Structure formats: C-alpha cells, structure tokens
Amino acid sequence: MNDMPTDDFASLVPWILVVLGAIVAWLLIRRRQGRPRTLASVLNNISFDRLEGIVIPKADEGEIQIDHIILTAQGLLIIEPKDVEGAVFGSDKMEHWTVISNDKRFTFNNPQPALYDRIAAVRRIVRQVPVAGRVVFLDGATFTKGIPSLVCNLDELQDQFGDTDTEAAKVKVEAFIPHWEHIKARANQ
C-alpha cells in the first residue's frame, strides 16, 4: 500500500481548510434561507392569533386603523410593514425619511408617531397587557446611518418575538386571551 508522503499531505492542508470553510459557509446560508422570509410567514410563526385591517377607538377621540396586530407570548404586537428597497435614511427625530435606490429617490413620513398612536389606542383598551409595536422593513431595505427605535427587519422580528419554548409560551398567552377577546370585540373589521 502506498503511503502519502508528508510533504504532499502538508500541501493539501490549505485546500482542505478552504473546502471545510466553503461547507460551513454553505450551511450558514442554507440555515438563514430556511428561516421564514415573508411577513405573513413570520407573523404566523410568532403569533398565536392575529387580526388585520381593524379599526379601534383612538386614545383621545376618533378612530385609528391597525394593519396588523398579533397575540404573542410577550403580549400584543402592532406591526407597521414597510416594503421599500434601497438605503433608508431616517431617525427618531426626523419628520421625513428618505429611500435612495439605484433608480429612484423618495421620502415618506416618519412612521414612528403613527405607531405610537396605535400603541396608545391599544393600551387604552387592554391596560394590563404589554403592548409593543414595530415598523418592519421587508427585505431590500438597509439603514446606513443607524436603525431608529421600534424599527426592525423580518429576521429581527422573528428573533425578538419568536418563542422556542412553545409550552411556556402557551401558558403566557392564556393570561392574555381575555384581553385579546376584548380587542376583537372593540374592533370594527
């Protein structure tokens, strides 16, 4: 049987490391691709129930529309989705945020004040339940100058509100059900 000379084996070590590195990179990419990638799939994954397109009384007077509100193990979560592609320039104190992509540039109102109003309206109805809100930028948006508060992408939403211990999560959710039913009753769908 021919034994490989040690010099030949030593010359193969860098190639073996490159191949192992490529395999690890491929596995990491596959793992990331295996995560939910649409807003609907992430909401389904982190929620125990959800309502869409509801109208509830505003905290002061009038009514306010909520596109997505979900029941999670952490309480109620209001989602304000933004589907933009390009670099987003915005901060907590800016009135208008700007998106710059390869072929266009546009501005939109800072979504945070409206989200704060929605959170306040829900808190007024369910005082004893934690209520959070997130402006969720779908794939294609990047913040080059820092991420404002209450802003995240799909992966961060999954990480922040997903619960790996489903049995413990179900116990938490049971405490929120009467309040969730109260929201459903107050909503004009």
C-alpha positions in Angstrom: 0.0 0.0 0.0 1.4 3.4 -0.9 1.7 5.9 1.9 1.3 9.5 1.0 4.5 11.5 1.7 4.1 14.0 4.5 5.1 16.9 2.1 2.2 16.1 -0.2 -0.2 16.0 2.8 1.1 19.3 4.1 0.4 20.9 0.7 -3.2 19.6 0.9 -4.0 21.1 4.3 -4.8 24.6 2.9 -7.1 23.1 0.3 -8.8 21.0 3.0 -9.4 24.2 5.1 -10.8 26.0 2.1 -13.2 23.2 1.4 -14.3 23.0 5.0 -14.7 26.8 5.1 -16.9 26.6 2.0 -19.0 23.9 3.5 -19.5 25.9 6.7 -20.5 29.0 4.7 -22.9 27.0 2.6 -24.5 25.5 5.8 -24.9 29.0 7.3 -26.5 30.3 4.1 -28.9 27.4 4.0 -29.8 27.9 7.6 -30.6 31.5 7.0 -32.6 30.6 3.9 -34.6 28.1 6.0 -36.0 30.9 8.1 -39.4 32.4 7.2 -38.9 35.1 4.6 -42.3 36.7 4.2 -44.1 39.0 6.6 -47.1 36.5 6.6 -44.8 33.5 7.4 -43.0 35.4 10.2 -46.3 36.6 11.7 -47.7 33.1 11.6 -44.6 31.8 13.3 -44.6 34.3 16.2 -48.3 34.7 16.8 -51.0 32.7 18.4 -53.7 34.8 16.8 -53.8 37.8 14.6 -56.1 40.5 13.3 -55.6 42.5 10.1 -57.1 45.8 8.9 -59.0 46.6 12.1 -60.3 50.0 13.3 -60.4 50.8 17.0 -61.2 53.9 19.1 -58.2 56.3 19.2 -56.7 57.1 22.6 -58.1 60.7 22.5 -61.0 60.8 20.1 -61.9 59.3 16.8 -60.7 56.0 15.4 -57.4 54.6 14.2 -56.6 51.8 11.8 -54.2 49.0 12.6 -52.9 46.9 9.7 -51.6 44.0 11.8 -52.0 43.2 15.4 -50.9 39.9 16.8 -51.1 38.0 20.0 -47.7 36.8 21.1 -46.3 35.2 24.2 -44.9 38.7 25.1 -48.3 40.4 24.8 -49.9 42.3 21.9 -47.7 43.4 19.0 -48.7 46.0 16.4 -46.9 45.7 13.0 -46.4 48.6 10.6 -44.9 47.0 7.4 -42.7 49.0 5.0 -41.8 47.4 1.7 -39.1 49.6 0.3 -35.8 48.7 -1.5 -32.6 50.8 -1.1 -30.8 52.7 1.6 -33.2 54.3 4.1 -32.1 57.5 5.9 -34.3 58.1 8.9 -34.0 58.7 12.6 -36.3 59.1 15.6 -36.3 62.9 15.3 -36.6 63.3 11.5 -40.1 64.2 10.2 -39.4 62.6 6.8 -37.4 59.5 5.9 -35.7 59.1 2.6 -35.1 56.0 0.5 -32.5 56.0 -2.2 -32.2 53.1 -4.6 -30.4 52.6 -7.9 -33.0 54.3 -10.0 -35.2 56.4 -7.6 -35.3 58.5 -4.5 -38.4 59.2 -2.4 -39.5 60.4 1.0 -42.2 59.2 3.4 -43.4 60.4 6.7 -41.6 59.0 9.8 -43.8 56.0 10.7 -43.0 56.1 14.4 -45.5 58.8 15.5 -48.4 56.9 13.9 -47.1 53.7 15.5 -47.0 55.4 18.9 -50.7 56.5 18.4 -51.7 52.9 17.6 -49.9 51.5 20.7 -51.6 54.1 22.9 -55.0 53.2 21.4 -54.5 49.5 22.1 -53.1 50.2 25.6 -56.2 52.2 26.4 -58.3 49.1 25.7 -56.1 46.5 27.4 -54.4 48.3 30.2 -52.9 45.2 32.0 -51.3 43.6 28.9 -47.9 44.5 27.4 -48.3 46.2 24.1 -45.4 46.7 21.7 -45.1 47.9 18.1 -42.6 47.6 15.3 -42.1 49.2 12.0 -40.9 46.2 9.9 -38.9 46.8 6.8 -39.1 43.9 4.5 -36.1 42.5 2.6 -34.4 45.1 0.4 -34.1 48.0 2.9 -30.9 48.9 4.6 -30.2 51.6 7.2 -26.7 53.0 6.6 -26.7 55.6 9.4 -28.2 53.6 12.3 -31.5 52.0 13.0 -34.3 54.1 14.6 -36.1 52.8 17.7 -39.0 50.3 17.1 -37.6 49.5 13.6 -36.5 46.0 12.6 -36.4 43.6 9.7 -38.1 40.2 9.4 -35.2 38.3 11.0 -35.0 40.7 13.9 -38.8 40.5 14.4 -38.5 36.7 14.5 -35.7 36.9 17.0 -37.4 39.4 19.2 -40.9 37.9 19.4 -40.4 34.2 18.5 -40.6 31.8 21.3 -38.7 28.4 21.2 -40.5 27.0 24.3 -44.0 26.6 22.9 -45.4 25.1 26.1 -44.3 28.0 28.2 -45.5 30.4 25.6 -48.9 28.9 25.6 -49.2 29.4 29.4 -48.3 33.1 28.9 -50.7 33.5 26.1 -53.6 32.1 28.2 -53.3 35.1 30.5 -53.7 37.5 27.5 -56.7 35.8 25.9 -59.5 37.7 27.8 -57.8 41.0 26.8 -57.3 39.8 23.2 -61.0 39.0 23.0 -61.7 42.5 24.3 -59.7 43.9 21.4 -61.5 41.7 18.9 -64.9 42.9 20.3 -63.8 46.6 20.0 -62.5 46.2 16.5 -64.7 47.3 13.5 -63.4 44.9 10.9 
